Amino acid sequence: MKELYVVKEGKKLRCGYTTGSCSAAAAKAAVSMFINKKLINRVKIDTPANIVLELEVMKPVIKEDYAECCIVKDSGDDPDVTDGIEIYARISKRKDNLITIDGGEGIGRIKRKGLFGEIGEAAINPVPRRMIEEEVRKVTEEGFDIVIYAPMGKLISEKTFNKNIGIEGGISIIGTTGIVEPMSEKALLDTIYLEIDTVYNEGLREIILYPGNYGEKMLESLKLTGRKVKISNYVGDAVLYSVYKGFKSITLLGHIGKFSKISVGAFNTHSKVCDVRMEAFVYYLALRGAKLELLEKVKNCITTEEALELVYENGFKIAIEDMKKGIEARIRKYIKNDEVKVKIYMYSMKYGVL
């Protein structure tokens, strides 16, 4: 394919292609080689994004009863852990005209209800399954058994969210467009939503949301029980989706550096989206009558830990209690649902849970 680019945050970033596209291309190439008894080194496929991919066929093999090859995943400039992984398709002839698709080595298996397939099935999403069948049907109307596998899949899956959403033993074959857009906000949100779906589909109606890895350690120290979902900076999106799904209780836990932003109405806490940390401190201190000298000092702080120390040293711990109440009030105003229970835990690295 021609090089595709997107511009994000002033940078030109190269697009790649999904594991779904790799699977469809490998399957099509393997069937073509088996039928024609001839090795090929390139294969073209269509994608749901209406972009034609021409991909290099690697490690082609033709035997009497099967053929196989692999496509190397290219994630472009996206920091995807599956970048460079080999996605294989092994095909064998059937006596009927059906096409079956399954996962082999390194492809995860669905272990929980509510995902995109039945328990025990290979974690190959509906769009990649459709792509595989459509591309093979461009080559033949005959029947084939198709097994998608990835020798490094089990190892790489340990760096993914798969276990959190009920997929074990390997990677998922995914992709709704066939194209990887670098640092896609939609892709990350889809992952968060899928984790929330998984908790809901297990019959639970209480959920714990937290932004980052350290938050998980704090959850352990607080001994909070219940299913938890890491939501990165997407506090507003995650909370709204949890309410939409029907959760009755939402617990939010996060560092004061992120949660101070929520207290003044910022629901995406990424520093490149907004940075109103010190404004939040100044606001709650001012409501408690702090002198201008202290407000100026806090305003000039670089970190929230530094600001928090000033707050405590000057006897304004009550302002932090107000900030926590402000977070809950903002969340309640945001979700527009008084029946959902909201609990806020905020912590700092120096003082622990506030």
C-alpha positions, 0 to 999 in steps of 0.5 A, a space after each residue: 500500500 502507499 504510505 498512509 499518515 495522520 497528523 497527531 499533536 503536530 507530528 506526522 505519524 505513519 499508519 499500519 495494518 491490523 492483525 485482522 488484515 494480516 490474517 486475511 492476507 495470509 489466508 488468501 495467499 495460502 489458498 492461492 498457493 494451494 490452488 495454483 501450486 505456486 509460491 507467491 511473494 505479494 498479496 492484495 486485500 481490501 479493508 473495511 477502510 476502503 484502502 487496498 493493502 499489498 503485503 509481503 508474503 513470508 515463509 510460504 509453504 505448499 504441501 500435498 494436503 495443506 499450504 501456509 504462510 505468514 504476514 508480519 504485522 506492521 503497526 506503523 508509528 503506533 506503540 503496539 506490542 504486536 508490532 512485528 509479530 508473525 501472523 500465520 494462516 495454515 489452510 487445508 482442503 475440505 470436501 464441501 464448500 464451507 470455510 471454517 476459521 479457527 485459532 491455533 498456537 498463540 491465539 487466545 481463547 474466550 473464557 468469559 461470556 459476553 464477548 464477541 464469541 462463545 466460550 472456548 472459541 478462538 479470539 478472532 473478532 467478527 470483522 477479521 473473520 468476515 475479511 478472511 472469508 471474503 478474501 478467500 472467496 475472491 480466490 475460490 468457491 471451494 471449502 477450506 479449513 483455515 487456522 490462524 496462529 502466531 508462534 509469539 502470541 502467548 508471550 506477547 499477550 502477557 503485555 496486553 489487556 486480554 486477561 482482563 477481558 476474559 481472553 487467555 492463552 494468546 493474542 486477539 485477532 482484531 481490527 474494525 477498519 483493517 488499518 492501525 491509526 497511530 495512538 488512536 483514542 478510539 482504540 483505547 476507549 474501545 478497550 476500556 469499554 470492552 473491559 467494562 462490558 466484561 464486568 457487567 456481563 458477569 452480573 456485577 453492578 459495582 465497579 472500580 475505575 482508576 487511571 494508572 498502574 500505581 492506582 492498582 497498588 493503592 487499591 491493594 493497600 486499601 483492600 477494596 474488593 470488586 472488579 476494577 478497570 484501568 481507564 487511563 485519562 478517560 475519566 468522563 468517558 469511562 464513568 458515562 459508559 459505566 452509567 449507560 451500562 447500568 452499574 449502580 455503584 462507581 468507585 473512582 481512585 486516583 492521584 491528586 494530580 489527575 483528580 484535582 482536574 476533575 474537581 474543576 470540571 475537566 474529565 479528560 485528565 491528560 496534561 496535553 488536553 488540560 492542566 488546571 491542577 494549580 487552578 483547582 488548588 487555588 480555587 478551593 483554598 480561596 473558598 476557605 479564605 486563604 491569603 493571597 500570599 499562599 495562593 500565589 505560592 501554590 499557583 507557582 508550584 510545579 507539581 501537585 505534591 509540592 502544592 499539597 505540602 504547602 496546603 498542609 503546612 498552612 493548615 488548610 487540609 479542609 480544602 482538600 476535603 472540599 476538593 474531594 467533595 467537589 470531584 463527587 459533585 462534578 461527577 454527579 452533575 456530569 452523569 445526571 443520575 442521582 441513583 448511582 452511588 459514587 465514591 471517591 478515593 484520592 491519594 498523594 505519593 507522600 501522604 497516601 490516601 487523602 
